[in-house]
Amino acid sequence: MPDHERTDHDLAIVGAGIAGLTCALALAARGREVTVIEAFDEPSEIGAGLQVPPNAAHILDKLGVLGALNARAVRPAALCLGDSVSGRIVLEMPVNGEANAPPYLTAHRAIVHGVLYSAARADVRVQPLQGHRIVKVAEHDDRVELTAARGEAHVTLSARCVIAADGIWSNLRSAVPGAARPEPTGRIALRAVVPAPAERADDKVVAWMAPRAHLVTYPVRNAATRNLVAVTSGTGRGEGWSHSVDLATLDALFARLGETPVAGLAERADWTLWPLYALAPDAAWHTARIGLIGDAAHGIEPFAAQGAAMAIEDGWLLAQAIERHDGNPQAAFAAFRQQRLPRIERVARRTAFNRFTYHQAGIGRLARNAAFRMGPPAAFRRDLDWLYGYRA
């Protein structure tokens, strides 16, 4: 490749994660050609498990990739809440019992991403530019110029419309005046994937609630392989998803797991850590020709297991807005934000409520457990219809 090239494009997406690939496939399904720019050369196994609730599975079905994901994902039988102090389940809500309804799935992130990535590579309308990182952004009246670097070589891409799907540490966010900045939450997440012995293998998603912490466990790949994600108070070391974990942090976590059946698995796991940051969703999401989606626009903490689902919803609905406002990127971005903001804010409120509920101690913990035990599971499930029943 020469030291510098220049290419012209209609639509460009920066970031080949879940949001970017969903948007690319949704645009391609509407007959649009799109260029996807990504820093990696090939996808990796970065990440741990993901939950794909029905509101996201519905969109994956429309994109034609749900069958491929179904073949490699797990269908849990129930969503459960457990009390780590007593080691008892206080609420169990069955899922996946309705015929012809979108499923609730769990899988390793690499499986979900791989299904989307394979579909994008197979679509001639999606043109990948891999191994390139964006080093400069310049927006003009009629186009956006992106300078991407690969080693010493550079390429300038001129695009009519640019979609920034490059995550919570977005490089393109700085080109959007008034956009939010990631703020530390004072919490950290620890994650691991471990084999489970036969007596511990099950097909349920369980959130073990503890004083000022919680641990979620669910099957990935098969019922005997468990994903563990713990959230507790702490600080991290800035950007990144795979920091090492010090022994003091692990000891404090294990002490809070109390009587949970997964305590032994947790002690044998190879943990990694990432600090939790959040973005104020009511800040700016776009300029005239640059729009933010997914975590680049509204990253929230993982207390509602909706991070991947919000990225998938974003990708699908932004493609719809671009189709409706063809030729006017600013109108498309504005309509998308107007449509999405109320739902994102409601998910953020649910996230805050779950955090408050899960991390109760003392009398608050006892009252919480009593409320969960006394209420019928169907009532708690109906309370989530607005979330899981949403059809973009």
Secondary structure, DSSP 8 states (H G I E B T S, - for coil): --SEEEEEEEEEEE--SHHHHHHHHHHHHTT--EEEEES-SS----S-EEEE-HHHHHHHHHTT-HHHHHTTSB--SEEEEEETTTTEEEEEEE-S-STTS---EEEEHHHHHHHHHHHHHH-TTEEEEES-EEEEEEE-SS-EEEEEEETTEEEEEEEEEEEE---TT-SGGGGSTT----EEEEEEEEEEEEE--TTT--SEEEEEEETTEEEEEEESSSTTEEEEEEEEE----SS-S-B---HHHHHHHHHHHTT-TTHHHHHHS--EEEEEEE--TTS--B-SSEEE-THHHH---TTSS-HHHHHHHHHHHHHHHHHHTTT-HHHHHHHHHHHHHHHHHHHHHHHHHHHHHHT--HHHHHHHHHHHHHS-HHHHHHTTHHHHT---
